[in-house]
Amino acid sequence: MSGAWQYGYFPAGRRAHVVQVGLGDNRTFLHDWFESPPELRWLLSSISSHHDFCGVAVEPVWRHLEAAYHLAESTGYASNVALIQAALGQQLGRTAIYRVEELPPEELKGFNEAELEEYELQMSYLRNMSCVEELSDWLQYRHHLLEEQLKVHVPITQDVVPLWTWQRLVEETGFVGCEVLLIDAEGFDVEILRSLAEYCADRVEELPWVIQFESNGLCNARAGYDCEREIVTEFEKLGYLLLGRGRDTYMVLKSAWSTSLQEWLSSWTCVECDAKNSYPYTLMPEVLCQSCADCVWKKRSSESSDDSCETTLT
């Protein structure tokens, strides 16, 4: 009922360096690890070892999963990376996902240069906006914008994929906890974190050391309340420290320790005043301590008010 396509292989019984839920076409630990220079691997610099790297990736959209596998295979890491086509949540079963189709090459030939640039800009978002269970308002907005600006029909496809809990993911792959958990699930992030918390209630040793999840309001819009803030509070009770919040939220397990993790934590510095250990930082997306963030917000609010006055006077 809930079987899923799997590529690669994870060495069972080990703690994964990285577990990523939601791959997209460019923001994956595979791209960072295999293609980025070391100085750009900011989050991955927190892992305890850069030798014998192993990870798990979960993605419901086939083309993203297949591309990730080819990347892992081409670099010789397919034997240490498990890739699963599934969605994660709090229940087992199957679920609908929605994704925007690419236009065929023959239709793109009718676009001029400016139209092609606009198409690529909008599709750079839409390619990575697959939605579980129902279409998000954000995907619908971007999709409508693309069709309106280019006067073209761009199809949205519904697929059905396995829906796994965190427990099922662990059982199928055999990893025992992870160092870094990355979630970008277009509004399903909080449900995945709850599934993780349920599984780890009696297995605290398997809690991730570092968590990054998307917190741009999609989960809140789906739930109808501020569940993104609520889940942070729940994880703080599990022993996590909130490092920073913006379009993404970062948390670290206070009981976790490694030299690389401590060095990574020291990299958190306010870009305005160089303040360290001023958690939680505000990400705008630059890293700001709360005091500097308040100053920036105040300045922006003042500038916005001045613009309104000028418009009224005009």
C-alpha positions, 0 to 999 in steps of 0.5 A: 500500500505504501511502497515507494521507489528507492534508489541507491543504498544507505549503510544501515545502522549508521547515523546519517550525516544529512536527511533531506525532505524535498529536493527540488532541482538545485537546493539539495545536499547533493549539489552542495556536497558534490558541486559547491566549493567547501566555503559555500557548504555553510550548513554542511560544515556543521557535520562531524566528518567529511569522510564516508559521507552518507545521507537520505533524500526524500522527494515525491516528484520523480524528475527531481529524484531521478536527477539526484540519483544520477548526480550521486551515481556520477560522483560514486556516492550512490552506495551511501545515499538512499533516495526515496520517492514519497511524501512524508507526514503523520500518516501512512498511505498514499496522497496526491501531489500537484506539480507544474509541467514544463512547456514542450520545446516546440512551444518555447520556440515561439517566445522572444528573448524577453518571454523566454527569460520570464518563463525561466524566472517563473519556472525556477520557482514553479519547478520546486513547488510541488504540493502535497494533498492540495494546491497551495495559494503560492503555487496558484499565484505563481502559476497564474502570473506565468500564464497571464504574462505569457498568455499561454496555458501551462498544465498542472499535473496530479500524481499519487505517491506513497505517504510515509511517516518518519518511522516508516522512513527509518524502518525502510532505510535503516539510518539511526538519527541524523546530524542535519535535517533539511525540510522544504516541503511547501507547507508540509514541513510542520507535519513532518516535524511532528512525525519526527517528534512522535517517533523520537519520543522514546528515542531521544538519541535519534533526534537530529542535531541541526534542523532547518525547515521552511518557515515562510508562512506556507504551513501557517496558511495550510493550518489556519494558525501560526503552527510554524512558531508553535512547532519551534516551541515544541522542539524547544521543549525537546532540548533545541535552541532556536538559532534564527528565523526568517524564510527558513528556521534553524534549530540546534539540539543543545545536547549535541556536540562536535568540534565542527558543530561548535565551529559552525555555531560560531559562524552565526554573527550579526552582519551589523554589529558582529554580535555572537551567541545572540540567539535567536537571530532574525534572517532578512535574509542577512543574519541580524541580532534582534537589536539590529533587526529592530533598527532595520524594521524601524528604518524601513517602516519610516521610509514606507511612511515617508513614501506614503506621505509623498504619494498623498501630497502629490 
